[in-house]
């Protein structure tokens, strides 16, 4: 988008506005009727549309064109001009999404003030759209583990459809990144991606935020659903949506229409809906905190986003990605992880999942050295694993066991950690711990450690029947 499209059935008006704008350094195109206008819009989107209300010998009037433009390309500001202007026409145009209204004969200075403001709005919208597309890029989908590949394969299957997707997984596991991946690879990738943070919006304001509002003082204020028209609306942590709002969202999903708060006209939208939750929605339904009908509407394609504990192989590559990201975005030192640091990260507990890992890498770069590889001792740990003199600190339970039972408990926990770290790969685990593969198999069996498939990854756990082997 780079020029201004002028649509008026009076040639003299078109030429006058065009000459004024070109003297001010703007490029222009001109159309005398609705067919020419739609053809030029199809060739290339303008930065701004100046549109006459009344178009002789046209299939569409200005209001019809305005509705079409705001439906298909809402990022293009539209300034309405009319020689038959009155307050009713102005209100109708503004309600349909026009940026402003100017009555003919117009004052040139007034016209230029409105156009410059509208062009600035257009520039900001393009920049915002560019930033959103960058955020929507696939670069944040990082990993090579089996669980990660399974997730991406599931996401790929839904990118080209308009089916509603429900992403489930613990907080910080990357549900919004998965939603953005779907958007970035869909046929709506150039349209808006609008996030509704259901947990952060005041329940008393939820409907105004979602549906927008109309007041005499402020006019029309589009809500998030209207802003997402043509693109994707992402209901983040949908279980936190108030029950009253849930019923209204259900109606929107059925009709693709709604009324703004304080408004009387129906607003039509074309939306793809993606939702996320870290709760068991079926339990929420049973406890009457979530509407079953809405659940079935949103849960057309359920996809589970695995926690970081099931993606331990991805931890080093994720950490390196975050280190490079903070160097680029914040100018923090560009550092790499040492082998010891990588190993320690893979054995740590991650209740905050990928988000916690990202925060840790930022903290290390801010508080750590300015250069060199990141050593294991620089990694902040919630629980110190060694005393000040370097001795291992035993947990209360382990310290009370006889030596043989304590050794077995330690070996079991250590091998559980290592085998999960390597995604259930026995060969890599055996190489790291310094054992022959067959010897490791025998040791695992004696300790009651077995591996099972979960979310595409091999996860080790203790087999109850062999918890106390002979």
DOKOL-747020 format. One record per residue (C-alpha): residue number from 1; x, y, z. Coordinates in pm, 1 decimal. Layout:
<nodes>
<node NUM <X Y Z>>
...
</nodes>
This chain:
<nodes>
<node 1 <0.0 0.0 0.0>>
<node 2 <151.8 330.6 -107.5>>
<node 3 <-102.0 563.8 -271.0>>
<node 4 <-439.9 730.1 -216.2>>
<node 5 <-742.1 612.1 -415.1>>
<node 6 <-997.8 888.2 -493.3>>
<node 7 <-1349.8 773.9 -587.1>>
<node 8 <-1599.2 1040.1 -704.2>>
<node 9 <-1844.3 1050.5 -996.1>>
<node 10 <-1755.0 1416.5 -1065.7>>
<node 11 <-1436.0 1433.9 -1272.9>>
<node 12 <-1356.1 1790.2 -1163.0>>
<node 13 <-1365.7 1686.1 -795.3>>
<node 14 <-1142.7 1383.8 -860.9>>
<node 15 <-888.8 1592.8 -1047.5>>
<node 16 <-895.2 1872.9 -790.0>>
<node 17 <-830.2 1639.6 -494.9>>
<node 18 <-565.3 1453.0 -694.4>>
<node 19 <-380.3 1772.6 -789.1>>
<node 20 <-385.5 1896.8 -429.0>>
<node 21 <-251.9 1565.6 -295.4>>
<node 22 <17.3 1529.9 -561.0>>
<node 23 <136.4 1885.1 -486.2>>
<node 24 <176.0 1763.3 -127.1>>
<node 25 <386.3 1466.2 -242.5>>
<node 26 <122.7 1189.7 -238.6>>
<node 27 <70.3 943.8 -524.3>>
<node 28 <-292.9 902.6 -632.2>>
<node 29 <-525.7 684.8 -840.3>>
<node 30 <-875.2 785.0 -949.0>>
<node 31 <-1207.6 605.3 -1010.5>>
<node 32 <-1539.4 745.5 -1133.0>>
<node 33 <-1772.2 459.6 -1038.1>>
<node 34 <-1793.7 151.6 -818.6>>
<node 35 <-1669.0 -91.7 -1085.3>>
<node 36 <-1351.7 111.0 -1144.2>>
<node 37 <-1306.0 143.8 -768.7>>
<node 38 <-1333.2 -229.8 -701.2>>
<node 39 <-1102.2 -308.3 -993.8>>
<node 40 <-832.8 -71.6 -861.3>>
<node 41 <-872.7 -212.5 -509.3>>
<node 42 <-820.4 -560.1 -653.5>>
<node 43 <-497.9 -454.6 -828.3>>
<node 44 <-332.1 -301.2 -521.8>>
<node 45 <-457.2 -183.6 -184.4>>
<node 46 <-420.9 190.3 -128.1>>
<node 47 <-293.9 350.4 191.2>>
<node 48 <-614.0 556.5 203.3>>
<node 49 <-952.0 558.7 27.3>>
<node 50 <-1132.5 891.2 -30.6>>
<node 51 <-1488.7 792.8 -117.6>>
<node 52 <-1794.4 985.1 -237.3>>
<node 53 <-2128.2 870.7 -94.8>>
<node 54 <-2333.7 918.4 -411.7>>
<node 55 <-2196.3 750.9 -726.9>>
<node 56 <-2398.0 790.8 -1047.1>>
<node 57 <-2423.7 498.8 -1288.4>>
<node 58 <-2277.5 258.9 -1032.1>>
<node 59 <-2382.8 -80.7 -898.8>>
<node 60 <-2274.1 18.7 -546.0>>
<node 61 <-2298.4 344.9 -355.3>>
<node 62 <-2030.5 473.2 -120.0>>
<node 63 <-2176.9 301.8 185.2>>
<node 64 <-2181.0 -33.6 1.0>>
<node 65 <-1814.8 11.2 -97.9>>
<node 66 <-1729.2 116.4 257.7>>
<node 67 <-1888.2 -199.9 400.0>>
<node 68 <-1698.0 -418.4 152.8>>
<node 69 <-1364.0 -249.5 222.9>>
<node 70 <-1404.3 -271.5 600.7>>
<node 71 <-1503.3 -638.1 570.2>>
<node 72 <-1221.2 -746.2 338.0>>
<node 73 <-940.8 -498.5 418.3>>
<node 74 <-1017.7 -333.9 753.8>>
<node 75 <-665.3 -189.7 772.0>>
<node 76 <-743.0 63.9 493.2>>
<node 77 <-880.0 393.7 636.9>>
<node 78 <-1177.1 543.0 446.0>>
<node 79 <-1261.0 916.1 437.4>>
<node 80 <-1616.2 984.2 316.4>>
<node 81 <-1700.7 1298.1 115.0>>
<node 82 <-2046.8 1408.8 5.2>>
<node 83 <-2221.6 1713.3 -131.9>>
<node 84 <-2545.0 1598.0 25.7>>
<node 85 <-2403.4 1556.1 372.2>>
<node 86 <-2610.4 1559.5 683.4>>
<node 87 <-2573.7 1418.0 1029.7>>
<node 88 <-2759.0 1095.5 941.6>>
<node 89 <-2518.4 1014.5 657.2>>
<node 90 <-2218.7 1103.5 871.9>>
<node 91 <-2335.6 878.6 1155.1>>
<node 92 <-2410.3 593.3 911.9>>
<node 93 <-2063.8 621.4 757.2>>
<node 94 <-1883.7 634.5 1090.8>>
<node 95 <-2085.7 338.4 1219.4>>
<node 96 <-1976.6 135.8 918.1>>
<node 97 <-1613.4 207.3 999.6>>
<node 98 <-1528.2 528.7 809.5>>
<node 99 <-1228.6 715.5 950.7>>
<node 100 <-1389.6 1056.8 902.5>>
<node 101 <-1654.7 1251.5 705.1>>
<node 102 <-1608.6 1570.7 499.7>>
<node 103 <-1890.1 1768.4 338.0>>
<node 104 <-1857.1 1924.8 -8.0>>
<node 105 <-1773.2 2197.9 -86.6>>
<node 106 <-1475.4 2133.0 139.7>>
<node 107 <-1203.8 2353.4 278.2>>
<node 108 <-864.4 2247.3 139.1>>
<node 109 <-685.7 2299.0 470.8>>
<node 110 <-949.4 2093.0 650.6>>
<node 111 <-919.7 1821.3 384.5>>
<node 112 <-540.7 1801.9 425.9>>
<node 113 <-563.3 1781.9 805.8>>
<node 114 <-801.3 1484.2 781.3>>
<node 115 <-593.2 1314.3 509.5>>
<node 116 <-264.1 1350.2 698.6>>
<node 117 <-422.4 1204.8 1011.6>>
<node 118 <-575.7 920.2 813.3>>
<node 119 <-241.0 847.1 643.4>>
<node 120 <-71.4 834.6 983.0>>
<node 121 <-339.4 590.5 1098.5>>
<node 122 <-271.7 381.8 787.5>>
<node 123 <102.8 381.9 857.7>>
<node 124 <53.1 273.6 1217.6>>
<node 125 <-184.3 -4.3 1112.8>>
<node 126 <67.1 -135.9 859.3>>
<node 127 <346.3 -130.5 1117.5>>
<node 128 <123.2 -307.2 1368.3>>
<node 129 <28.7 -566.7 1107.8>>
<node 130 <396.4 -622.5 1024.7>>
<node 131 <481.9 -669.6 1391.3>>
<node 132 <194.4 -914.0 1434.4>>
<node 133 <313.7 -1115.7 1135.2>>
<node 134 <663.0 -1127.3 1282.2>>
<node 135 <519.1 -1251.6 1611.3>>
<node 136 <321.1 -1508.1 1417.5>>
<node 137 <630.7 -1650.0 1249.5>>
<node 138 <724.4 -2013.2 1282.7>>
<node 139 <1069.8 -1925.4 1420.7>>
<node 140 <941.4 -1949.9 1777.1>>
<node 141 <840.2 -2313.0 1719.6>>
<node 142 <1171.8 -2464.4 1824.8>>
<node 143 <1252.1 -2829.9 1886.5>>
<node 144 <1350.9 -3169.1 1749.9>>
<node 145 <1209.7 -3408.8 2008.0>>
<node 146 <949.3 -3669.7 1926.6>>
<node 147 <686.3 -3486.1 2133.7>>
<node 148 <759.2 -3161.5 1949.6>>
<node 149 <742.0 -3325.1 1606.0>>
<node 150 <409.0 -3482.6 1698.9>>
<node 151 <274.4 -3142.0 1802.5>>
<node 152 <387.2 -2972.0 1479.9>>
<node 153 <237.8 -3252.0 1269.7>>
<node 154 <-97.4 -3197.4 1442.0>>
<node 155 <-77.4 -2820.6 1392.7>>
<node 156 <4.4 -2863.2 1023.2>>
<node 157 <-313.7 -3063.3 972.1>>
<node 158 <-533.4 -2774.4 1087.4>>
<node 159 <-352.4 -2476.6 931.5>>
<node 160 <-541.2 -2478.2 600.5>>
<node 161 <-886.5 -2532.2 744.6>>
<node 162 <-1113.2 -2295.1 934.2>>
<node 163 <-1188.0 -2552.3 1203.3>>
<node 164 <-1192.4 -2435.3 1563.6>>
<node 165 <-896.0 -2561.4 1765.1>>
<node 166 <-868.2 -2613.6 2140.9>>
<node 167 <-506.5 -2611.7 2266.6>>
<node 168 <-462.2 -2768.8 2609.2>>
<node 169 <-150.3 -2777.5 2822.2>>
<node 170 <8.1 -2636.6 3138.1>>
<node 171 <88.0 -2268.4 3180.3>>
<node 172 <400.0 -2160.5 2994.2>>
<node 173 <408.0 -2460.5 2759.3>>
<node 174 <365.6 -2249.6 2443.9>>
<node 175 <-6.0 -2261.3 2363.6>>
<node 176 <-13.2 -1908.1 2220.5>>
<node 177 <293.1 -1979.1 2005.0>>
<node 178 <112.3 -2287.4 1872.2>>
<node 179 <-192.3 -2071.2 1793.8>>
<node 180 <26.4 -1816.9 1614.0>>
<node 181 <187.5 -2100.7 1417.4>>
<node 182 <-156.0 -2206.8 1291.8>>
<node 183 <-234.7 -1846.9 1193.9>>
<node 184 <100.8 -1784.8 1022.4>>
<node 185 <61.1 -2095.0 804.6>>
<node 186 <-305.5 -2041.6 720.4>>
<node 187 <-475.3 -1854.6 437.6>>
<node 188 <-553.6 -1582.8 694.5>>
<node 189 <-187.7 -1509.1 769.8>>
<node 190 <-207.6 -1151.3 635.3>>
<node 191 <-520.0 -1079.8 843.2>>
<node 192 <-522.1 -987.1 1214.5>>
<node 193 <-437.1 -1224.9 1499.2>>
<node 194 <-614.4 -1087.2 1807.0>>
<node 195 <-556.7 -1231.8 2154.2>>
<node 196 <-830.1 -1218.9 2417.4>>
<node 197 <-667.1 -1269.5 2758.9>>
<node 198 <-972.6 -1408.5 2934.6>>
<node 199 <-796.7 -1421.8 3271.6>>
<node 200 <-681.7 -1057.5 3260.7>>
<node 201 <-999.2 -875.3 3152.9>>
<node 202 <-1230.0 -739.5 3421.9>>
<node 203 <-1553.0 -946.4 3399.2>>
<node 204 <-1753.4 -622.9 3418.0>>
<node 205 <-1576.7 -495.1 3105.1>>
<node 206 <-1553.5 -823.3 2914.1>>
<node 207 <-1848.5 -761.0 2681.7>>
<node 208 <-1741.7 -406.2 2592.2>>
<node 209 <-1387.3 -531.3 2525.2>>
<node 210 <-1510.6 -814.4 2303.3>>
<node 211 <-1805.5 -658.3 2122.7>>
<node 212 <-1713.2 -288.0 2132.5>>
<node 213 <-1949.3 -12.0 2231.6>>
<node 214 <-2135.8 288.4 2096.9>>
<node 215 <-2180.7 607.8 2297.8>>
<node 216 <-2297.8 957.5 2207.0>>
<node 217 <-1975.0 1109.1 2339.6>>
<node 218 <-1719.4 873.2 2179.7>>
<node 219 <-1910.3 725.6 1887.7>>
<node 220 <-1819.9 373.7 1774.7>>
<node 221 <-1537.5 190.5 1955.5>>
<node 222 <-1475.3 -145.8 1785.2>>
<node 223 <-1415.5 -442.7 2016.3>>
<node 224 <-1162.5 -722.2 1980.1>>
<node 225 <-1396.0 -941.9 1773.4>>
<node 226 <-1447.6 -663.6 1521.5>>
<node 227 <-1073.2 -595.4 1510.0>>
<node 228 <-1014.2 -964.2 1432.7>>
<node 229 <-1261.4 -965.2 1140.3>>
<node 230 <-1119.6 -1174.4 855.6>>
<node 231 <-849.8 -1321.4 1077.9>>
<node 232 <-810.0 -1520.4 1398.5>>
<node 233 <-934.9 -1452.4 1749.7>>
<node 234 <-744.8 -1642.5 2017.8>>
<node 235 <-926.1 -1698.5 2348.4>>
<node 236 <-633.4 -1747.4 2586.1>>
<node 237 <-729.5 -1943.7 2899.2>>
<node 238 <-1093.2 -1959.8 2792.4>>
<node 239 <-1198.0 -2125.3 3120.9>>
<node 240 <-1166.6 -1782.4 3285.3>>
<node 241 <-1436.8 -1630.2 3063.9>>
<node 242 <-1743.4 -1522.3 3271.2>>
<node 243 <-2049.0 -1746.2 3230.9>>
<node 244 <-2264.8 -1460.1 3102.5>>
<node 245 <-2013.5 -1378.2 2831.9>>
<node 246 <-1983.8 -1745.8 2738.5>>
<node 247 <-2347.7 -1757.2 2628.9>>
<node 248 <-2302.1 -1449.2 2410.9>>
<node 249 <-1983.9 -1586.1 2253.2>>
<node 250 <-2175.0 -1904.4 2177.6>>
<node 251 <-2430.5 -1698.2 1986.9>>
<node 252 <-2153.0 -1523.3 1791.3>>
<node 253 <-2005.1 -1860.4 1693.5>>
<node 254 <-2343.2 -1970.9 1563.1>>
<node 255 <-2445.0 -1649.0 1381.3>>
<node 256 <-2111.1 -1469.6 1319.2>>
<node 257 <-2302.9 -1155.8 1422.1>>
<node 258 <-2331.9 -943.8 1737.3>>
<node 259 <-2434.7 -603.2 1865.4>>
<node 260 <-2195.3 -355.1 2021.2>>
<node 261 <-2273.9 -255.1 2379.0>>
<node 262 <-2511.3 38.4 2349.6>>
<node 263 <-2562.8 -22.8 1977.7>>
<node 264 <-2863.8 -137.9 1777.6>>
<node 265 <-2714.9 -258.5 1448.0>>
<node 266 <-2580.5 -609.8 1392.8>>
<node 267 <-2208.6 -632.4 1316.6>>
<node 268 <-2109.9 -922.7 1090.1>>
<node 269 <-1768.0 -1082.1 1131.1>>
<node 270 <-1570.1 -1359.0 965.1>>
<node 271 <-1357.5 -1520.7 1234.3>>
<node 272 <-1151.7 -1829.4 1293.8>>
<node 273 <-1149.9 -1917.0 1662.7>>
<node 274 <-860.6 -2080.8 1847.3>>
<node 275 <-881.7 -2133.9 2223.8>>
<node 276 <-648.8 -2251.4 2497.2>>
<node 277 <-684.8 -2382.1 2850.5>>
<node 278 <-467.1 -2521.4 3128.1>>
<node 279 <-770.4 -2664.2 3308.1>>
<node 280 <-984.8 -2972.4 3262.8>>
<node 281 <-1287.5 -2819.3 3091.5>>
<node 282 <-1499.5 -3129.8 3139.7>>
<node 283 <-1449.8 -3089.6 3515.7>>
<node 284 <-1529.4 -2717.6 3482.6>>
<node 285 <-1853.6 -2816.1 3306.1>>
<node 286 <-1940.7 -3064.8 3580.3>>
<node 287 <-1892.0 -2790.4 3839.2>>
<node 288 <-2107.6 -2553.0 3629.4>>
<node 289 <-1829.1 -2303.2 3561.7>>
<node 290 <-1819.6 -2359.1 3185.8>>
<node 291 <-2102.1 -2405.4 2935.6>>
<node 292 <-2111.7 -2744.8 2772.8>>
<node 293 <-2251.0 -2606.3 2444.3>>
<node 294 <-1959.8 -2361.9 2415.8>>
<node 295 <-1712.1 -2639.3 2493.2>>
<node 296 <-1843.2 -2848.8 2204.7>>
<node 297 <-1831.5 -2547.0 1970.6>>
<node 298 <-1471.0 -2465.4 2060.7>>
<node 299 <-1334.6 -2818.2 2098.9>>
<node 300 <-1373.2 -2925.2 1733.8>>
<node 301 <-1003.4 -3015.9 1703.2>>
<node 302 <-835.2 -3074.6 2041.2>>
<node 303 <-453.1 -3056.2 2042.9>>
<node 304 <-239.3 -3116.6 2351.9>>
<node 305 <71.3 -2898.3 2390.9>>
<node 306 <325.6 -3104.1 2590.8>>
<node 307 <500.6 -2966.1 2901.7>>
<node 308 <874.7 -2907.6 2887.9>>
<node 309 <929.7 -3218.4 3102.9>>
<node 310 <818.2 -3425.9 2802.3>>
<node 311 <1051.7 -3232.8 2569.3>>
<node 312 <1382.2 -3247.1 2756.9>>
<node 313 <1576.7 -3304.8 2435.0>>
<node 314 <1456.5 -2962.3 2318.2>>
<node 315 <1587.2 -2772.7 2621.7>>
<node 316 <1940.0 -2695.0 2486.0>>
<node 317 <1813.6 -2573.5 2147.6>>
<node 318 <1535.9 -2368.5 2311.7>>
<node 319 <1786.0 -2213.9 2552.8>>
<node 320 <2022.5 -2123.1 2268.2>>
<node 321 <1731.8 -1970.4 2076.4>>
<node 322 <1639.2 -1750.9 2373.9>>
<node 323 <2002.0 -1645.2 2424.9>>
<node 324 <2021.5 -1525.5 2063.4>>
<node 325 <1680.3 -1360.7 2093.6>>
<node 326 <1782.8 -1150.0 2393.7>>
<node 327 <2107.9 -1052.6 2222.9>>
<node 328 <1913.6 -927.9 1918.8>>
<node 329 <1617.1 -769.3 2096.7>>
<node 330 <1785.3 -624.5 2407.5>>
<node 331 <2153.7 -606.4 2319.1>>
<node 332 <2248.1 -848.3 2598.0>>
<node 333 <2577.7 -1039.5 2560.4>>
<node 334 <2575.9 -1320.0 2303.7>>
<node 335 <2678.6 -1628.4 2500.0>>
<node 336 <2653.2 -2004.0 2458.3>>
<node 337 <2582.3 -2283.0 2704.7>>
<node 338 <2859.8 -2509.5 2825.6>>
<node 339 <2803.6 -2885.4 2814.2>>
<node 340 <2765.4 -2891.6 3192.6>>
<node 341 <2502.0 -2617.0 3176.8>>
<node 342 <2309.0 -2803.2 2906.8>>
<node 343 <2315.8 -3122.0 3111.8>>
<node 344 <2196.9 -2942.7 3425.7>>
<node 345 <1913.4 -2767.5 3242.3>>
<node 346 <1789.8 -3103.4 3113.0>>
<node 347 <1773.9 -3249.2 3464.8>>
<node 348 <1596.5 -2954.9 3630.6>>
<node 349 <1227.7 -2938.8 3720.2>>
<node 350 <1029.1 -2694.3 3501.8>>
<node 351 <690.3 -2612.1 3657.7>>
<node 352 <679.7 -2294.4 3445.7>>
<node 353 <774.5 -2485.3 3129.3>>
<node 354 <913.7 -2299.0 2825.6>>
<node 355 <828.4 -1958.3 2972.6>>
<node 356 <1034.3 -2038.8 3282.6>>
<node 357 <1329.8 -2144.5 3065.8>>
<node 358 <1306.5 -1819.8 2866.7>>
<node 359 <1299.3 -1611.8 3185.7>>
<node 360 <1598.2 -1801.0 3323.7>>
<node 361 <1807.0 -1731.9 3011.4>>
<node 362 <1726.1 -1361.6 3033.6>>
<node 363 <1823.1 -1357.0 3402.0>>
<node 364 <2153.6 -1532.6 3332.1>>
<node 365 <2246.6 -1281.4 3061.3>>
<node 366 <2156.8 -983.4 3281.6>>
<node 367 <2325.8 -1102.1 3602.3>>
<node 368 <2604.4 -1323.1 3463.9>>
<node 369 <2937.7 -1260.7 3294.8>>
<node 370 <2965.8 -1048.1 2980.1>>
<node 371 <3141.7 -1312.0 2772.8>>
<node 372 <3240.8 -1675.5 2758.5>>
<node 373 <3027.5 -1985.8 2783.1>>
<node 374 <2759.2 -2007.5 3048.9>>
<node 375 <2874.5 -2247.5 3319.7>>
<node 376 <2640.6 -2467.2 3522.4>>
<node 377 <2714.5 -2268.6 3839.1>>
<node 378 <2563.9 -1955.0 3676.4>>
<node 379 <2223.9 -2119.1 3640.5>>
<node 380 <1981.9 -2013.0 3915.0>>
<node 381 <1826.2 -2308.7 4093.3>>
<node 382 <1515.2 -2303.8 4306.4>>
<node 383 <1669.3 -2557.8 4542.7>>
<node 384 <2041.7 -2575.0 4607.3>>
<node 385 <2170.6 -2922.2 4542.8>>
<node 386 <2492.2 -2884.4 4736.9>>
<node 387 <2604.2 -2733.4 5063.7>>
<node 388 <2858.9 -2453.9 5099.6>>
<node 389 <3143.8 -2701.9 5137.6>>
<node 390 <3043.8 -2886.8 4819.3>>
<node 391 <2888.8 -3186.1 4993.9>>
<node 392 <2563.4 -3325.3 4852.0>>
<node 393 <2261.3 -3238.1 5063.3>>
<node 394 <2042.8 -3542.6 5126.3>>
<node 395 <1667.9 -3513.9 5140.5>>
<node 396 <1509.1 -3608.7 5469.8>>
<node 397 <1366.9 -3932.2 5331.5>>
<node 398 <1694.1 -4047.9 5172.0>>
<node 399 <1897.8 -3964.6 5481.3>>
<node 400 <1689.4 -4201.6 5695.4>>
<node 401 <1727.9 -4508.7 5470.4>>
<node 402 <1981.9 -4789.6 5512.2>>
<node 403 <2273.1 -4767.0 5267.0>>
<node 404 <2143.3 -5036.1 5025.1>>
<node 405 <1794.3 -4883.8 4999.9>>
<node 406 <1935.1 -4531.3 4973.8>>
<node 407 <2167.3 -4639.6 4691.0>>
<node 408 <1877.6 -4803.6 4504.5>>
<node 409 <1657.9 -4496.7 4551.7>>
<node 410 <1935.0 -4268.4 4425.4>>
<node 411 <2012.9 -4490.9 4124.7>>
<node 412 <1644.0 -4513.7 4037.2>>
<node 413 <1594.1 -4135.9 4052.6>>
<node 414 <1919.8 -4067.1 3867.1>>
<node 415 <1840.3 -4307.1 3582.3>>
<node 416 <1479.9 -4184.1 3562.1>>
<node 417 <1613.2 -3831.1 3519.9>>
<node 418 <1871.5 -3927.1 3256.9>>
<node 419 <1646.3 -4147.4 3047.6>>
<node 420 <1377.1 -3876.7 3043.6>>
<node 421 <1642.0 -3619.6 2959.7>>
<node 422 <1728.7 -3817.1 2645.0>>
<node 423 <1365.1 -3875.7 2549.8>>
<node 424 <1371.8 -4245.1 2638.4>>
<node 425 <1670.7 -4315.5 2410.5>>
<node 426 <1849.2 -4604.2 2585.7>>
<node 427 <2162.7 -4586.0 2369.2>>
<node 428 <2222.8 -4216.9 2442.5>>
<node 429 <2144.9 -4266.9 2811.3>>
<node 430 <2386.3 -4559.0 2835.3>>
<node 431 <2661.3 -4357.4 2663.0>>
<node 432 <2615.9 -4062.0 2898.7>>
<node 433 <2607.6 -4262.7 3223.4>>
<node 434 <2901.9 -4478.8 3112.8>>
<node 435 <2730.0 -4819.0 3093.6>>
<node 436 <2685.6 -5082.5 2826.5>>
<node 437 <2337.6 -5081.4 2678.5>>
<node 438 <2265.2 -5436.2 2797.1>>
<node 439 <2392.6 -5354.8 3147.1>>
<node 440 <2169.7 -5049.0 3158.4>>
<node 441 <1868.9 -5259.0 3056.6>>
<node 442 <1942.1 -5501.7 3339.8>>
<node 443 <1986.6 -5218.5 3588.9>>
<node 444 <1658.1 -5053.7 3483.5>>
<node 445 <1474.9 -5381.9 3517.2>>
<node 446 <1618.0 -5446.5 3862.4>>
<node 447 <1514.0 -5098.3 3975.9>>
<node 448 <1164.6 -5132.0 3832.1>>
<node 449 <1216.0 -4853.1 3576.0>>
<node 450 <1015.6 -4892.8 3253.6>>
<node 451 <951.5 -4662.8 2957.9>>
<node 452 <614.7 -4586.7 2803.1>>
<node 453 <493.2 -4371.2 2516.3>>
<node 454 <327.5 -4041.9 2610.9>>
<node 455 <255.4 -3748.3 2378.5>>
<node 456 <500.8 -3884.2 2124.3>>
<node 457 <788.0 -3919.4 2374.4>>
<node 458 <927.7 -4216.7 2565.3>>
<node 459 <881.0 -4139.2 2933.6>>
<node 460 <1046.5 -4341.3 3208.9>>
<node 461 <860.1 -4421.9 3528.9>>
<node 462 <866.4 -4672.0 3813.8>>
<node 463 <669.9 -4991.9 3768.7>>
<node 464 <467.4 -5047.1 4083.7>>
<node 465 <499.6 -5425.7 4077.2>>
<node 466 <879.4 -5404.5 4080.8>>
<node 467 <923.8 -5112.3 4314.5>>
<node 468 <1097.8 -5341.6 4565.0>>
<node 469 <1287.1 -5589.0 4349.3>>
<node 470 <1435.2 -5895.8 4502.2>>
</nodes>
